[in-house]
């Protein structure tokens, strides 16, 4: 077995006193490609924030290898597109961990930005202000910033939302490239058909872990129904670690071999 990239030890994450991810335990293996899915409000974005270190655990821990390089891409709605920056300047922000915010860029850094622009199909966009970009072009720019970070662990929160099919295909190809290079990639995705086609591992959340393992055995009709029931049972004003309202519904892991569902492409 490969060295673990991440270990979740009874991890609970949330905001103020309101938990959004409850008692998560498990291991993300190095080099794995994992889709994170679940109903709206099920804790998917919160989990990525906790892994990235943006959000401190309420209890438990996220254990990472020392020196692990992480690239975290939040949802587009969390990024200010009106900031006065060019495409190349935004991409260059991915180099700050190597050079520092005040460090001088080198020729190799400029080449890395140029190569990243080429990789995402934005040749010639270097000087374009980011507020003139379409949604797809902006997402390509953000992927280019991830490219120059050269991270071992890549976290992408809903990277396919509100972009065209061509851009989705191109960005998915980049994700597959990172996976082939042995990087660990976790992606929040809503389109379950896309997950079944392109992601070998899936983590299904509904504030608690519902299922985690090979996509074929995770996205079953039973598990998806369980996720909806779990999520509906946790009201927005749920107190700290509220007792499980469905004690008979237990999290199911990779050994659930029920057949995959025949209908449904999205989980809301």
N, C-alpha and C positions, 0 to 999 in steps of 0.2 A: 504494500500500500504506500502511496506517495505521502510525503510530508504534508500535514494539514496546513492550509493557508489560514483558516479561522476556526476557533472553537467557541461555541456559545455555551456558557455555563449558567443555567437557570436564569437567563437574561430577561429582565423586564424593562421596557422602555416606555416613556410617555412624556407628558408635558404638565408641569406643575404637580398636582397630585393625581392626575388622570392617566392611567396606563393605557397604552395603545398596542403593545406587544407583551404578552404574558408568558413568563417562565419557559423561554425557548432554550432548548438544549440540542446540541448536535455539532457536526463537523462539516465544514466546506473543504473538500480536498483541493490541493494545489493542482492547477491546470484544468479545473472543471468549468463547464459552461452551464449556468443555472438560470432558469427563468423564475422570477418571484411573482406569484399570481394570487388573486383573492378578490373578494368583493370590494367595492368602494369603502374606504374607511377601515380596512382590515389590518392596517399597520405596515403596509409594504414600504412606503416612503420612509416611515419612521425607522424601520429596520435598517435601510441603507444609511440613513443619517447616523444611526448608532454604530454601524460598522466603520463608517468614515471618521468617527470621532467628533462629529458635529453636535451630537446629542449624547450626554452622559447617561449611563444606566441608572435607573431607579434602584435596581438590585441586580445581583448577578454580575456577569462580566462578558465582554468580547475579548478573547485572547488572540493576539496576533504575533507572528514571529517578529523578533527584533529587526528593525530596519526595513520592514515591509513597505514598499512604495505603493501608495494608493492613489488612483485617479477617481474622483467622484464627480459625476455629471448630474446635477439636479434637474428637475423639470424646467422646461423653457419659461413657464410662468413665474418662476422664482428668480429669473435673471433679467436685469434691467437693460433692455435693448436700446434705450435712449442715451446710454453712456457714450460720451464723445470719444470713440475709439475706432480705429480702422480694423479690418479683418486681420492683418498681420500682427497688429498690436494685441488683439484679443488672443490670438494663438500663442503669442510670445509669453503671455501670462503663465502658460503651462511650464515655462522654464524657470520660474522663480525658485523652485526648490533646489535647483542646481546652481543658480547664479545669485539668488537673493533678490529682493525687490529693487535694490540699488546697484546690483552688479552689472558690469558691462557685458553686452552680448558679443560673442565671438563669431568668426566666420562660419564655424560649424553650426552655431545656433541659427544663423540666418539660412543656412542650407537646410537645416531640419524643418524650419517653417516652410520653406519652398517645397520640400518633399511632401510635407503634410498637406499643403494646398493641392498638390498634384494628386495625392492619394484619395482626397475627398472630392475631386473633380471641380476645384475652384481655381484653376490656373488663371492668372491675370486679375484676381480679385484682391491682391495684396492691399491696395490703398482704398478700397471701397469702405465707406462708413458703415458700421454694422446696422445703423438704423435704416439703411436703404435695402437691406436683404429681405428676401422672402423667408417664410418659415422654414422651408427646406434648406435654403442656403445658409441660414443662421445655424441650423442643426448640423450641417456639414462643417461649419466653422468650429462649432463646439467639439465635434469629433476630431478635427484636426488638432485642437488644443490637447485633447486626450492623447493623441498620437505622440506629440512632442514630450509628454510627461514620461513616456517609457516606463509605465507602472507595471508592477507585478500583479496587482489586484485592481480590477476596473469595475466600477459600480455605476450603472446607468439607470436613471429613474425615468421611465416612460419615454424613451427616446424616439418612438415611432408615432407619437400623437400629432395630429394635425399637419402631417406632411404627405406628399404625393407618393404613389406606389414606386416610382423609379428611385426616389431618394431612399425609401425604406429598403429596397433591394440592395442599393449601393452600401448603405450603412450596415445592413445585415452581413454583407460580404466582409466588411471590415471587422465586425465582431467575430466572424468565423476565422478570419486571419489571425486575430489575437488568440483565439482558442488554439489554433494550429501551432502557434508559437509557444504554447505552454503557459500562457497567462491565465489567471483565474478571473472569470467574468461572471458578474451577477447583474441581471437585467429585469426591471419591473416591466411586465407586459400585460396588456389586457386581451389581446387577440389570441384565443386559445388554439385556433387552427394554426396560426403562425408558430406558437410554442410547440405544438405537436410536430410540425415540419422541421423546425430548426434548432430546438433546444433538447439536448439529451437528458438533462436533469431539471426537475421542477420542485420548488418549495411552495406549498399551498398554505396560505395564512388566512385566518379569520380571527385576528387578534391573538389567538392561540394557534399553535401548529396543528394543522389538520393532516397533512401528508407531506412526505419529502423523500424523493428518490428518483428512479428512472421515470421520465415523463409518461411513458405508456402505462405504468402502474400507479402513477400519482393522479392523473387527470381522469379518474373513473367517474361514472355517474354517481355512485355512492359518495365518493369523496367531495364532489362538487356540491351535492345536496347538503352534505354535512357542513361544508364551509358556509353555505347560506344560512343554515340554522344557527350555527355558532355565532355568526356575525349579527344576525337579527336579535340574538338573545342578550347582546351587550349594548345597553342603551348608552347614549352619549354622557349621561351623568352617572355611569357606573362607578362605584367607589373603588378604592384601592383593593386589588386582588379579590374582587367579588367572587363568592362561591359560584362554581360552575352551574348554570341553570339547567344544563342537560348532562347530568353526571353519567348517563348511559352512553354518551357519544365520546369515544376515545380517539385520540390522534392515531392515524394509520400511517405507517411508514412504507418502505419500498417493497414490503412483502405482501401487499394487497394486490392480488392478481385478478381482480374483477375486470371484465372487458371495458374498453374505452367507450365513452358516450358516442352516439351516432349523430346527435344534433347539438346545436349551440356553438357559437364562435366567440362569445364574449361573456365575461363574468362580472356582473355589476351588483 
